[in-house]
Every structure is written in C-alpha cells, then in structure tokens.
Amino acid sequence: MTVRTLLSCVLLLSLPAIGSAQDPHWTFETGGPIYSSPALHDDGIYVGSGDGHLYALDANTGAERWRFQTGGAVDSAPAVADGVVFVVSRDGHLYAVDAAQGTLRWSYATEGEQMLDFWDFYLSDPLVYEDMVVFGSGDGAIHALDRATGELRWRHATSEVVHAAPVGGDGLIYVGGFDGVLRALEPETGRVAWQFETEGNPSFPRGDIQRAAALVDGVLYFGSRDYRLYALDATDGRLLWSLEESGGWIIATPLVTADRIFFGASDGQRFYALERSTGAIAWTLPVFTRVFGTAVKVGDEVVFGGFNGRLMAVDPASGDVRWSYQTPASRERFDTVYDAEGGLTEEMQEMYGDGRGREAEMRLLTLGSIPANPAVRGSMVYFGTTEGVLYALDAAGRGGLE
C-alpha cells in the first residue's frame, strides 16, 4: 500500500458524522430494501423496492407521483422508453407501466423466478432494443418481447438462472448467466452468434456472471464469481485480457472511461483502477467493504457505494478519497459490524466461524448498504439502500479532503 493510499484510507475511516451542510437534497422512504438501480427520465426518477412496488418520483423534489404494485420484490432497474416503464418483479413477470399514470399497459409471465443463493440480490434489468424489450429470468431463459404488445418474439434457454442485464450494440445482444457463459445473440432470432465460457476456479467452477457487461468501443468488460475481470472482443468473443482478484468475486459492472476501468471487488474489499488498453493495475484502494454496484462519474470524481453504508468519491487519477457520505443506519449501527480499524468485529468473525454466516450477512445489510448503481444528473447523485430509502445527494462542493 502506498503512503497516498494509506492516507486515503485513514481519512475515510476517520470522517466524522455528516452534519447539516451535507444532508441529502431529499430522501424518499419505501417499504422494503432497494436493490433496484434508479432510472432518470425527463424530470422523473423510477425505482423498484423490496416492498413489491415500482415508484415514480419527481427527480427535483422526491415527491411521489405514483406507485405500481406487483406480486414480488422489484429488484431490477427500470427501463423507460416512449412513455412506458419496463421492470421485472420476483413474481416472475415483466411489467410495462404507463410512465405518466402508473397504470398497467401489459404484463408477461415467465416460467417463474428463483434466487440462486443469498447474494443473488438483483433481477435482470430489461433492455429496450429497437422494438423489443429483452431480459433474463430465474427460469433460465432470455426472453425477447414485442415492447408494444408484450408478445414473445423469441426465448433462448440456458442451463442456469439469468439475472445479468442484457446489453445491446454492434448488431448483437450480449448477456451472461450464472452458468458462467457470456452469449452474443442475434436480435432477430435469439440464435447464438458466439459464446464465451469463463475460466472458473476451484471454489466457483462455473465462473458465474451476475451482472451486466460494459460494452465500449467494441470491447466487452465484465466480472465473474471466478475472481476475474474479463475483456473480450465483442465481434467474436476473443479474450483480450483478464485480471484475477485474489480476494474473491468481481460482481460489479465496470465503469469504462477514455483511458481507465473502475470497479469494486467483493470479499477482496478493494476498489480498482485499471489501464483500459492492457488491464494493468493503475491503483487500488482498500475500502473495507464489498462493492457490487457500478461506479459513476460525477464531475471530476468517481463515485461508488458499498455494503458498509458509505457512498465514496475518489480522484480517478490517484485513488485519493475526496469525500464520503454515510447513511444514517450506518452511522447508528456501524460498530455492530466493524471495529475502529475498519475490520470486522470479533463478534462478526465468530459468527462467520461458527456457522452463523447468514446471520452475519443479514446484520451487514442493516447498515443501509448501497448495493445498486447510483444514477447521476449534473452534480446530483441518486442511490437506494437496504434500509429502503432513496437518496438524492448534491455532490457539488463536497470534494477536497485536506
């Protein structure tokens, strides 16, 4: 660890509780945890909740416009197009909801949803692609629907749950699954143009792909539970390079900029900056938490959330911590999970060691964890937490820890 990185860590751990000058612009409370990444569209913001609702809010004030009830947790990010919001629920349906009124246009039933394991927090975010909406399902298939009617265009079956979001571009649709395969599908038919199998490792031999790939300039970047980040040629699936993270899974979809790639790790509890052309490590920052969500660019800073209930902003060139926002739940309960040095408390370590790992994981989520991707407009950052609150935070003027 460099002196600069060590200083950033000390600053991060010693940040005081946020005062009134750094209070959120607004907050909105739902009735369940938020694993859905919020979606901005015009002057509205849309987000799903574990309480089974899709919410539409005024992005400027946080005032509720409407809520639409489904039969299960809404753990996918909404997609908005032509006055319709598309979202997937754990009741096994994709819903098309009128964006202005919050009324149902149509719904489509898959063969059913399921959670692969405790950490399978997210449903597949729908992709609006030309006149279709495409998504993966717990029934092990990728579904393509007519987005005006909900009629099935095609269905591509895999051998395992598909909760990663599809990505469209370069004339193909790319989607990974918990079977460890990234598929490039022909949009018209759903046939496989090419596919790539992750390497796997002894602990996770399938190399499960949990979240979406990032497609930038003909290259696909994605993480896997086999501890690797991959870069593939999007035209033929050829491996360009891969990076192994010694500590554990790489779940987050990476943020790709002109010259660098940014992403957080899971049990490795590090945040990475890589050189985009080679995959060489530019810097790493110990963050003492898992990062499953995608980082976002806010002005000249890179911002990301962690399971410790902190939203963090770093200098993309150096990795220095600029500022950090801590959720109220994290401020209140932080010492029930972490000690003063940022490691797990002795009680938490004992829980993991004596077979109470699930209990420890549930306690971690009480910190107002930030598991999903923030949304950004100007200096405003919108993010949801496991305490069921959507935050709107103005990042302007927060930078510059001395």
C-alpha positions in Angstrom: 0.0 0.0 0.0 1.4 3.4 -1.0 1.6 6.3 1.5 -1.0 8.1 -0.5 -3.4 5.2 -0.5 -2.8 4.7 3.3 -3.6 8.4 3.9 -6.9 8.0 1.9 -7.9 5.0 4.0 -7.2 6.9 7.2 -9.2 9.8 6.0 -12.1 7.5 5.0 -12.2 5.8 8.4 -11.9 9.0 10.4 -14.5 11.0 8.6 -17.0 12.5 11.1 -20.7 12.0 11.0 -22.2 14.1 8.3 -23.6 17.4 9.5 -26.5 19.5 8.2 -24.3 21.1 5.5 -24.1 17.7 3.9 -27.6 16.4 4.4 -29.3 14.9 1.3 -31.2 17.2 -1.0 -34.2 14.9 -0.4 -35.0 11.3 0.7 -37.9 9.0 -0.1 -38.7 6.0 2.1 -40.2 2.8 0.6 -41.4 -0.3 2.5 -38.5 -2.6 1.6 -34.8 -2.8 0.7 -33.8 -1.2 -2.6 -31.6 -3.4 -4.9 -33.1 -1.7 -8.0 -30.8 0.9 -9.6 -32.8 4.1 -10.1 -33.6 5.3 -13.6 -33.8 9.0 -14.5 -36.1 10.1 -17.4 -37.0 13.7 -18.1 -37.9 15.2 -14.8 -38.8 11.9 -13.1 -37.0 9.1 -11.4 -38.1 5.5 -11.3 -37.0 2.8 -8.8 -38.2 -0.6 -7.6 -38.4 -1.8 -4.0 -38.5 -5.0 -2.0 -42.0 -4.0 -0.9 -43.2 -5.1 -4.3 -43.7 -1.6 -5.8 -42.3 0.4 -8.7 -42.2 4.0 -7.7 -42.2 7.2 -9.9 -40.9 10.3 -8.1 -40.2 13.9 -9.1 -36.4 14.0 -9.5 -36.2 17.5 -8.2 -38.2 17.2 -5.0 -38.6 13.5 -4.3 -42.4 13.9 -4.3 -44.2 10.7 -5.2 -46.1 10.7 -8.5 -47.5 7.2 -8.4 -46.7 3.6 -7.3 -47.4 0.4 -9.1 -47.8 -2.8 -7.1 -46.5 -6.2 -8.3 -46.6 -9.6 -6.7 -43.0 -9.7 -5.6 -39.9 -7.6 -4.9 -38.9 -5.3 -7.7 -35.2 -5.9 -7.8 -34.5 -4.9 -11.4 -33.6 -1.4 -12.7 -36.5 0.2 -14.6 -36.1 0.9 -18.3 -38.0 3.8 -19.7 -38.9 4.3 -23.4 -41.7 6.1 -25.3 -43.8 6.8 -22.2 -43.5 3.2 -20.8 -41.6 1.9 -17.9 -40.4 -1.8 -18.1 -39.5 -3.6 -14.9 -39.1 -7.2 -13.7 -40.5 -8.5 -10.4 -39.7 -11.6 -8.3 -43.3 -12.7 -9.0 -41.9 -13.9 -12.4 -43.4 -11.1 -14.5 -42.2 -8.3 -16.7 -44.5 -5.3 -16.4 -45.0 -2.5 -18.9 -46.4 0.5 -17.0 -47.5 3.8 -18.3 -44.8 6.3 -17.3 -47.3 9.2 -16.7 -50.2 7.5 -15.0 -48.6 4.4 -13.4 -51.2 2.1 -15.0 -50.6 -1.3 -16.5 -50.1 -1.5 -20.2 -49.4 -5.2 -20.3 -47.5 -7.9 -18.4 -45.6 -11.0 -19.4 -45.2 -14.2 -17.3 -42.1 -16.2 -17.4 -41.9 -19.8 -16.1 -41.1 -18.4 -12.6 -38.4 -16.6 -10.7 -35.9 -18.0 -8.1 -32.9 -16.8 -6.1 -29.8 -18.8 -6.8 -28.3 -18.0 -3.3 -28.3 -15.3 -0.6 -26.2 -12.9 -2.7 -28.4 -13.2 -5.8 -29.8 -9.7 -5.0 -30.6 -8.5 -8.4 -33.1 -9.3 -11.2 -32.2 -8.8 -14.8 -32.6 -5.1 -15.9 -34.7 -5.0 -19.0 -33.0 -3.8 -22.2 -35.1 -1.8 -24.7 -33.6 -2.8 -28.1 -35.3 -1.4 -31.2 -38.9 -2.5 -31.0 -38.2 -5.2 -28.3 -37.6 -5.5 -24.6 -35.1 -8.2 -23.6 -34.4 -9.6 -20.2 -33.1 -12.7 -18.4 -35.1 -14.7 -15.8 -34.8 -17.2 -13.0 -36.4 -19.7 -15.3 -33.0 -20.0 -17.0 -34.1 -18.2 -20.2 -33.5 -14.9 -22.0 -36.8 -13.5 -23.3 -37.4 -11.0 -26.1 -40.8 -9.4 -26.3 -42.6 -7.0 -28.6 -42.4 -3.9 -26.5 -45.8 -2.5 -27.8 -47.8 -5.7 -27.0 -45.7 -8.0 -24.8 -45.9 -10.8 -27.4 -43.0 -13.2 -27.2 -40.6 -12.8 -30.2 -38.1 -15.5 -29.0 -36.8 -17.3 -26.0 -33.3 -18.6 -25.5 -32.9 -21.3 -22.9 -29.7 -21.7 -20.8 -28.8 -24.2 -18.1 -29.0 -21.8 -15.1 -30.6 -18.6 -13.7 -30.0 -15.5 -15.8 -30.1 -12.3 -13.7 -27.5 -10.3 -15.5 -28.8 -7.4 -17.7 -28.6 -7.8 -21.5 -26.5 -5.2 -23.3 -27.1 -4.2 -26.9 -24.7 -2.9 -29.5 -22.7 -3.7 -32.7 -25.7 -5.6 -34.0 -25.8 -8.2 -31.2 -27.3 -8.6 -27.7 -24.9 -9.7 -25.0 -25.9 -11.4 -21.8 -24.2 -13.5 -19.2 -25.6 -16.0 -16.8 -25.0 -18.0 -13.6 -23.8 -20.9 -15.9 -20.6 -18.9 -16.5 -21.4 -18.2 -20.2 -21.5 -14.9 -21.9 -23.6 -15.1 -25.0 -23.8 -12.9 -28.1 -27.3 -13.4 -29.5 -28.8 -12.3 -32.9 -31.5 -9.8 -32.1 -33.9 -11.1 -34.8 -33.9 -14.8 -33.7 -32.1 -15.2 -30.4 -29.6 -17.6 -32.0 -26.1 -17.6 -30.6 -23.6 -15.7 -32.7 -20.8 -16.7 -30.3 -20.3 -17.5 -26.7 -17.5 -17.3 -24.2 -17.1 -19.6 -21.1 -15.4 -18.1 -18.1 -12.4 -19.9 -16.7 -13.9 -20.8 -13.3 -11.9 -21.6 -10.2 -11.9 -24.5 -7.6 -14.4 -22.6 -5.3 -16.7 -21.4 -8.1 -16.1 -23.7 -11.1 -18.9 -22.3 -13.2 -17.5 -18.7 -13.1 -21.0 -17.3 -12.6 -21.7 -14.0 -14.3 -24.1 -12.0 -12.0 -24.3 -8.5 -13.6 -24.1 -6.9 -17.0 -21.1 -6.4 -19.2 -20.0 -2.9 -20.2 -19.7 -2.5 -24.0 -17.4 0.2 -25.1 -15.7 0.7 -28.5 -16.2 -2.9 -29.5 -14.9 -4.4 -26.2 -17.0 -6.2 -23.5 -15.8 -5.8 -19.9 -17.4 -7.9 -17.2 -16.7 -9.6 -13.8 -17.3 -13.1 -12.6 -17.5 -15.1 -9.4 -14.3 -16.9 -10.5 -12.5 -13.8 -9.2 -11.7 -12.4 -12.6 -12.5 -9.4 -14.8 -12.6 -10.2 -18.5 -12.1 -8.1 -21.6 -13.5 -9.6 -24.8 -13.6 -8.6 -28.5 -17.4 -8.0 -29.0 -17.3 -9.2 -32.6 -16.2 -12.7 -32.0 -15.8 -13.3 -28.2 -12.0 -13.5 -28.4 -10.3 -13.0 -25.0 -8.2 -9.8 -25.0 -7.1 -10.0 -21.3 -8.3 -10.9 -17.9 -7.3 -9.8 -14.4 -7.6 -12.1 -11.3 -8.7 -10.6 -8.0 -7.2 -12.7 -5.2 -9.8 -11.8 -2.6 -13.0 -13.1 -4.2 -15.8 -12.3 -6.6 -16.0 -9.4 -9.1 -19.7 -8.7 -9.3 -19.9 -5.0 -10.4 -20.2 -3.9 -14.0 -17.1 -1.8 -14.5 -17.2 1.9 -15.3 -15.2 2.5 -18.5 -13.7 5.9 -19.3 -11.4 7.1 -22.1 -8.3 5.6 -20.6 -9.3 3.6 -17.4 -11.6 1.0 -16.0 -13.0 1.3 -12.5 -14.7 -1.3 -10.4 -15.0 -2.6 -6.8 -14.4 -6.2 -5.6 -16.5 -8.3 -3.2 -14.6 -10.1 -0.4 -11.3 -8.5 -1.7 -12.7 -5.2 -0.4 -10.7 -3.1 -2.8 -11.6 -0.6 -5.5 -9.6 -0.8 -8.7 -8.4 1.5 -11.5 -7.0 -0.4 -14.5 -5.4 0.9 -17.6 -8.0 0.3 -20.3 -5.7 -0.8 -23.1 -3.8 -3.5 -21.1 -5.7 -4.3 -17.9 -2.7 -3.3 -15.9 -3.5 -2.0 -12.4 -3.1 1.8 -12.1 -4.0 1.8 -8.4 -6.1 0.1 -5.8 -7.9 1.5 -2.8 -8.8 -0.7 0.2 -12.4 0.3 1.1 -13.1 -2.2 3.9 -16.4 -3.3 2.2 -17.9 -5.1 -0.7 -18.8 -3.1 -3.8 -21.4 -4.8 -6.1 -22.7 -1.6 -7.8 -21.3 0.2 -10.8 -19.3 3.3 -10.1 -20.3 6.6 -11.8 -18.5 9.7 -13.0 -19.7 12.8 -11.2 -17.8 15.9 -12.4 -14.1 15.0 -12.0 -14.7 12.3 -9.4 -15.6 8.6 -9.5 -18.4 7.8 -7.0 -19.5 4.3 -5.8 -21.4 2.8 -2.9 -20.5 0.0 -0.5 -22.2 -2.5 1.7 -20.9 -0.5 4.7 -23.4 2.2 4.0 -21.0 4.7 2.6 -21.1 6.5 -0.7 -17.5 7.3 -1.6 -15.9 9.7 -4.1 -12.3 9.3 -5.3 -9.9 11.1 -7.5 -9.7 8.9 -10.7 -6.1 9.7 -11.3 -4.7 8.8 -7.9 -7.4 7.0 -5.9 -7.3 9.6 -3.2 -10.6 9.8 -1.2 -12.3 13.2 -1.8 -15.4 12.7 0.3 -17.7 10.2 1.8 -21.4 10.1 2.7 -22.6 7.7 5.4 -26.2 6.6 5.7 -28.0 7.2 9.0 -28.4 3.5 9.5 -24.6 3.0 9.0 -23.8 5.8 11.5 -26.1 4.3 14.1 -25.0 0.6 13.7 -21.5 0.8 12.2 -19.8 -0.5 15.4 -22.0 -3.6 15.4 -20.2 -4.8 12.2 -16.9 -3.0 12.0 -14.2 -2.1 14.5 -12.2 1.1 14.7 -9.6 -0.1 12.2 -12.3 -1.0 9.6 -12.2 -4.8 10.0 -15.0 -7.0 11.2 -15.7 -7.0 14.9 -14.7 -10.1 16.9 -18.4 -11.0 17.2 -18.9 -10.8 13.4 -15.8 -13.0 12.9 -17.1 -15.5 15.4 -20.5 -15.6 13.6 -18.8 -16.4 10.3 -16.6 -19.0 12.0 -19.3 -21.0 13.8 -21.8 -21.4 11.1 -23.9 -18.2 11.6 -22.7 -16.6 8.4 -26.2 -15.9 7.2 -27.0 -14.1 10.4 -23.8 -12.0 9.9 -24.8 -11.2 6.4 -28.2 -10.0 7.5 -26.6 -7.8 10.1 -24.3 -6.3 7.5 -27.4 -5.3 5.4 -28.8 -3.3 8.4 -26.1 -0.7 7.8 -28.1 0.9 5.0 -25.9 -0.8 2.4 -25.7 0.6 -1.1 -25.9 -2.5 -3.3 -27.1 -1.0 -6.6 -25.8 1.5 -9.2 -26.2 5.2 -8.5 -27.9 7.5 -11.1 -26.4 10.9 -11.9 -27.7 14.1 -13.4 -25.3 17.1 -13.1 -24.0 17.1 -9.6 -27.0 15.2 -8.2 -26.4 11.5 -7.2 -29.4 9.3 -6.6 -29.0 5.9 -4.8 -31.0 3.4 -2.9 -30.2 1.5 0.2 -31.1 -1.7 2.0 -32.9 0.4 4.6 -35.4 1.1 1.9 -34.6 4.8 1.3 -33.8 6.5 -2.0 -31.4 9.4 -1.6 -30.8 12.5 -3.7 -27.4 13.9 -2.8 -25.8 17.1 -4.3 -22.1 16.3 -4.8 -21.3 19.9 -5.6 -18.8 21.4 -3.2 -18.1 18.2 -1.3 -14.7 17.4 -2.7 -11.2 18.2 -1.4 -10.3 16.4 1.8 -7.2 18.2 3.0 
